[in-house]
Amino acid sequence: LCRPAGAAQTAAGAAATNALRGPAGLVPVTPDPLLSRVAAAHACDMARRGRMTHLGSTTTGPAMRLKQAGYRPAISAENIAAGPFSLSRVLAEWTASPGHRANILLPQMRDFGVGQALGPDGRNTYWVAVYAAPR
């Protein structure tokens, strides 16, 4: 089951992202449906392969996936996770991880999307958050 996160999940993801960005003096990110679709497609790709990776089956990373979807990124970053986790748990894990937190705090980011896919075992969810700014 592959799908972009719903409006409530996307809003929650953007709010959690902005809760970190605001105190750091960074502009907030805005939820973007195109980025959520790109995130969901990559989550689905990971779930089908049973593998958590930034490399897609046919793409080398988030910038290529965004370009293929019609978004022209000046910069992009991606956080991924897999496990029996809710969005709130994944957001907490990303906040606590220095590398994931660094992506969230990239000053240039303006847009945000999140997607998910249920793995073939029916228990593990693959999560992808995409952060970007257009050219």
N, C-alpha and C positions, 0 to 999 in steps of 0.2 A: 504494500500500500504506500504509494508515493504521493506526496502532496505538499504544496506550500503551506506554511503555518497559517492558521486562520488569523483574522484581523486582531483578535484579542491576544493571541500569542505573539504576533509581530509587534503589536503595541507594547506588550510586556518586555519583549527583547530590546526594543528601542529605548524604553524607559530605563531598563537596567543598564544599558550602554550609556545613556545620557546621565545616569546617576553617578557614573565614574568620570565622564567627560566634563561635566559642569564644574565640580570642585577643582579640576585641573586647568580651568580657564579655557576649555575647548568648546567650539560650537557644537550644538546637538546634531545628531544624525536624524534623518527623516526616513520613516519606513517607505520602501519602494517596492511595489508589487513585482516589477521585473526582476529585481534582485532576489526576491523571495522565490520566484519561479526558477531562477538559475540555481539557487541554493537547494531547492527541492529536487531538481533534476540530478544534481550531484549526489545528494543523499540517496536517491533511488539507485544511482549507478553504484555507489558503495555497497548498498544493501544487496543488490543483485550479485555482486562479486564477493560479498561477505568479508569485505576488507576496508578498513579505515585508512584513507590516503588522500592527499591533496591532488594526486594525479588522477585524471579521469580516464575512462576507457579510450577516449579519442582526443583528449585535451591534456595540456601540460599544467594547467592551474586555473585559478579563478579569473585572471585577466582574459585568457583565451575564451573561457566560457561566457564571460560578459560580452566580449566582442561579437561572438557568434550569435548572441541574443539581441544584438543591436545597441548595446550600451557601449559608449566609448570611454573607457576608464583612463584617467590620468594616473590613478593609483588604485590598487585594490588589495585586499587581504581577506583571509578566510580562517575561521575557526571551525574545527570539526570535533565530533565526539560520537561514541557508540556505546551502548549499554542499555540496561533496563532503567533509563533515566527520564524524568520529566524535564520540561523546559526549565523550570526553576532550578532544578539540580544542576543542569548543564550550565546555566548562566552563572551559578555560584562557583562551579569548578573553573570556568573560564576566568572569572574574576580573581580567583586564588592562584592561578597559574601565571607566572611571569611572562611567558611567551604569548599566551592568549591575551593577557591584559595589555601587553604592548600593542597588539593589533587593535584592540578597542580604543587605545589612547593615541593612535596615530593622528596628529593634528589636522591633516588634510581631509580626513574622511567626512563625507556629507550624507551619504545614503546607506541604508541598512536593509537587509533582507534575511529571512530565516526559513529553512525548510527541513522536512523530516521524512523519513521512510522507515517503515517497519521491516525488520529483517526477516529472512525466511523461517527463523525459529519461532516467530510470533512473540518473542519476548524483548528482544533488543531493538532499540530505535537508533537510527543513524541521524545525527543532527548536523546541519551546516549553517553557519552564519557568514554572510558576505558583507563586507564593508567596502565602500568605494566612493570615489569622487569623479565626476565627468570632466572630460577635456573642455 
